[in-house]
Amino acid sequence: MTELPDWQRGMALMGEHAPGDLRIIKLDDAGRISAFVIDSSDAWGQILSIGNAELAARLMPGMSWDRRGNVLAVYTFGSGWQGTEPSTSGLGATVQLSPVKAFVDGYSLKLTGGSTINRLAGVHGSVDATVGDRIGVAGRFSLSRKPQYLDFMLLYYDSANVWHGRLRIDFDNQDLLVEIGDAVWATIDADFNLYQNSEAWSNIKLVVDIAAHEYVRVLTPYQAYDCSAHPLWSEVSAEIPHVNWDVTIISDPGDNDWVYIDSVVITAVEPENPT
């Protein structure tokens, strides 16, 4: 009998073997075989290959998100800021940990935009990791007093340039947009609506291809949008490779609008297909 090396033991569980060759996977002291039982494919027909760390992240109590892509980082705010930083601009702008509303862990971030100047409030973070070609940012939020804009942004630094991907919900005009140049926007839905209730939580996800320098898709609670016709835009930057993410609201002029952010999830190795 031939004992498999560690890297082939998972293949043996899925039936990869040489004809007529009986192979031992691994036995414990009592002679029992240790094995994981997994589904052969997911809901989209893709073959599953999930490591223990990824499986643990997906089984985190109380958490749920789009299941495509591997998890790089999960930010919730029940234990504090988790390495994120706030940004504000304008009179009355604040970013606060709030026990008033939360989907998980008892706290969320309350972003209150300023009533003057840039009228914004946001939170951002960085992921220092090898991310593959396609990366995503997903957020769960609650609209208590809807702002003018809610933005989700990914910035990828490749040592020569920084590539910008930004998704914008324009609540005043009911538009869903992606940024294709500095303050240049492409509309992907001109009649966009979210269920708005002070107790409801909504999810949205942006995926970009940092190798092809283009958008991939936007996922909302109701629809998947193929955005691959739209390019990312870039600026010169010599910073070493890493990913920055940002969630920002911009209040209506003269108002202090607010949104609760419960969680932000950064993913990598996203599939190509838009649905």
C-alpha positions in Angstrom: 0.0 0.0 0.0 1.2 3.5 -0.8 0.7 6.4 1.6 -0.1 9.7 -0.1 1.8 12.9 0.5 -0.1 15.6 2.3 -0.9 17.7 -0.8 -2.5 14.7 -2.5 -4.7 13.5 0.3 -7.6 15.8 -0.6 -7.4 14.5 -4.2 -7.8 11.0 -2.9 -10.9 11.9 -1.0 -12.4 13.0 -4.4 -11.4 9.8 -6.1 -8.1 10.6 -7.7 -6.1 7.4 -7.7 -4.0 5.1 -9.9 -5.9 1.9 -11.0 -5.3 -1.1 -8.8 -3.3 0.9 -6.3 -4.9 1.0 -2.8 -3.8 4.2 -1.0 -4.0 5.1 2.7 -5.1 8.7 3.3 -4.3 8.9 7.0 -5.1 6.9 10.1 -5.2 8.1 13.7 -4.0 5.9 16.6 -7.3 4.1 16.7 -7.2 3.2 13.0 -9.8 5.8 11.9 -9.7 7.8 8.7 -9.9 11.6 9.1 -11.9 13.2 6.3 -14.0 16.2 5.5 -17.4 15.8 3.7 -17.9 18.5 1.2 -20.4 19.3 -1.6 -19.0 18.7 -5.0 -20.1 22.0 -6.4 -21.8 25.2 -5.3 -25.1 26.8 -6.3 -23.5 28.2 -9.5 -22.0 24.9 -10.7 -18.5 25.7 -9.7 -16.3 22.9 -8.3 -15.7 23.6 -4.6 -12.2 23.8 -3.1 -12.4 25.4 0.3 -9.5 25.5 2.8 -10.1 25.3 6.5 -9.4 29.1 7.0 -12.0 30.0 4.4 -14.5 27.5 5.8 -14.1 29.0 9.3 -14.6 32.5 7.9 -17.8 31.5 6.2 -19.2 29.8 9.3 -18.5 32.8 11.6 -21.6 33.1 13.8 -24.2 35.6 12.5 -22.3 36.4 9.3 -23.6 36.1 5.8 -22.5 37.4 2.4 -22.2 36.5 -1.3 -20.5 33.2 -1.4 -18.4 33.8 -4.5 -14.7 34.6 -4.1 -12.3 33.8 -1.2 -12.4 35.9 1.9 -9.4 38.2 2.4 -10.8 40.2 5.3 -14.0 40.7 7.3 -14.7 43.9 9.2 -17.4 44.1 11.8 -17.6 46.6 14.5 -18.7 44.8 17.6 -15.2 44.9 19.1 -14.2 48.3 17.9 -12.7 49.8 14.8 -10.8 46.7 13.7 -7.9 48.5 12.1 -10.1 50.9 10.0 -9.9 54.7 10.0 -12.7 57.3 9.7 -12.8 60.4 7.5 -15.2 63.3 7.7 -15.8 66.7 6.1 -18.3 69.4 6.9 -20.2 70.8 9.8 -21.6 68.0 12.0 -19.8 65.1 10.2 -19.1 62.2 12.4 -18.2 58.5 12.3 -19.2 56.7 15.5 -19.6 53.2 16.9 -23.3 52.8 17.5 -25.2 50.2 19.6 -28.5 51.6 18.2 -28.5 49.3 15.1 -26.6 46.2 14.2 -27.0 43.0 12.2 -24.3 41.1 14.0 -22.0 41.7 17.1 -24.2 44.4 18.7 -22.5 47.5 17.1 -22.3 49.1 13.7 -20.6 52.3 12.4 -22.9 55.3 12.1 -21.7 57.5 9.2 -23.1 61.0 9.5 -22.2 63.3 6.6 -21.4 67.0 7.0 -23.9 69.7 6.0 -21.1 71.9 4.5 -17.8 71.6 2.5 -17.5 68.1 1.0 -20.5 66.8 3.2 -18.9 63.4 3.7 -18.3 60.7 6.3 -16.5 57.4 5.6 -14.4 54.6 6.8 -11.5 53.0 5.0 -8.9 50.2 5.5 -6.0 48.4 3.7 -5.3 44.7 2.9 -1.7 43.8 2.3 -2.1 40.6 0.4 -1.6 38.8 -2.9 -5.1 39.1 -4.3 -5.2 37.4 -7.8 -7.0 39.0 -10.8 -10.5 39.7 -9.5 -11.2 41.3 -6.1 -14.4 42.5 -4.4 -15.8 44.7 -1.7 -19.2 44.0 -0.1 -21.0 46.0 2.5 -24.1 45.6 4.6 -25.9 48.9 5.4 -29.1 50.3 6.8 -30.7 53.5 5.5 -32.2 55.5 8.4 -31.9 58.9 6.7 -30.7 58.4 3.1 -27.9 60.6 1.9 -27.3 62.0 -1.6 -24.7 59.3 -2.4 -23.3 56.1 -0.9 -20.0 55.0 -2.4 -18.0 51.7 -2.2 -14.4 51.9 -3.5 -11.5 49.6 -4.2 -8.0 51.0 -4.9 -5.3 48.6 -6.2 -1.6 49.7 -6.1 0.7 47.7 -8.4 4.0 49.7 -7.8 3.5 51.8 -11.0 -0.2 52.9 -10.8 -3.1 53.0 -8.5 -6.3 51.6 -10.2 -9.6 53.1 -9.1 -12.9 51.2 -8.9 -15.8 53.0 -7.3 -19.5 52.1 -7.1 -22.0 54.9 -6.4 -25.7 54.8 -5.4 -27.3 58.1 -6.2 -30.4 58.1 -4.1 -31.7 61.5 -5.3 -31.8 60.4 -8.9 -32.2 56.6 -8.4 -29.1 55.8 -10.3 -26.5 53.1 -9.9 -23.1 54.2 -11.3 -19.4 53.2 -11.6 -16.6 55.6 -12.0 -14.6 55.3 -15.2 -12.5 58.5 -14.9 -11.8 61.1 -12.3 -15.4 62.2 -11.5 -16.5 60.6 -14.7 -19.4 58.2 -14.2 -21.1 55.4 -16.3 -24.7 54.5 -15.4 -25.5 50.8 -15.0 -29.1 51.3 -13.8 -31.0 54.5 -14.3 -34.0 53.3 -12.2 -32.4 51.8 -9.2 -34.3 51.4 -5.9 -33.5 49.7 -2.6 -36.1 48.6 -0.1 -35.9 51.4 2.4 -36.9 50.7 6.0 -35.3 51.9 9.2 -35.1 48.2 10.4 -33.9 46.7 7.1 -30.3 45.8 6.1 -29.2 45.8 2.5 -26.2 44.2 0.8 -24.2 45.4 -2.2 -21.0 44.1 -3.8 -18.5 45.5 -6.3 -16.1 43.2 -8.1 -13.2 44.5 -10.3 -10.5 42.8 -12.4 -7.2 44.4 -11.5 -5.3 42.5 -14.3 -7.7 43.5 -17.1 -8.2 47.0 -15.5 -12.0 46.7 -15.8 -15.1 46.3 -13.7 -16.6 42.8 -13.5 -20.0 43.0 -11.8 -22.2 44.7 -9.2 -24.4 42.5 -7.1 -27.5 43.9 -5.3 -30.2 42.1 -3.3 -32.3 41.9 -6.5 -29.9 41.8 -9.5 -26.4 41.1 -10.9 -25.1 43.6 -13.3 -22.4 42.8 -15.9 -20.0 45.8 -15.8 -17.2 44.4 -17.9 -17.7 47.0 -20.6 -16.5 49.7 -18.2 -12.8 50.4 -17.5 -11.1 51.2 -14.3 -9.0 54.4 -14.3 -5.5 55.0 -12.9 -3.1 57.5 -11.5 0.7 57.2 -11.2 1.8 55.7 -7.9 5.0 53.9 -6.8 3.4 52.3 -3.7 4.1 48.6 -3.2 1.2 46.3 -4.1 -1.8 46.4 -1.8 -5.5 47.0 -1.7 -7.3 50.0 -0.1 -11.1 50.0 0.4 -13.4 52.8 1.3 -17.1 53.2 2.2 -18.3 56.8 2.1 -21.6 58.7 2.3 -22.2 62.3 1.0 -25.1 64.1 2.6 -27.6 66.3 0.7 -26.6 70.0 0.8 -27.4 71.5 4.2 -28.3 68.2 5.8 -26.6 65.7 8.2 -27.8 62.5 6.7 -26.7 59.1 8.1 -26.2 55.5 7.2 -25.3 52.5 9.5 -22.6 50.2 8.2 -22.7 46.8 9.8 -19.9 44.9 8.0 -17.4 45.1 5.1 -16.0 42.0 3.4 -13.0 42.0 1.0 -12.7 39.1 -1.3 -10.2 37.7 -3.9 -10.2 35.0 -6.6 -13.6 36.1 -7.7 -15.1 34.1 -10.7 -15.3 35.6 -14.1 -19.0 35.1 -14.9 -21.2 38.1 -13.9 -24.1 36.2 -12.3 
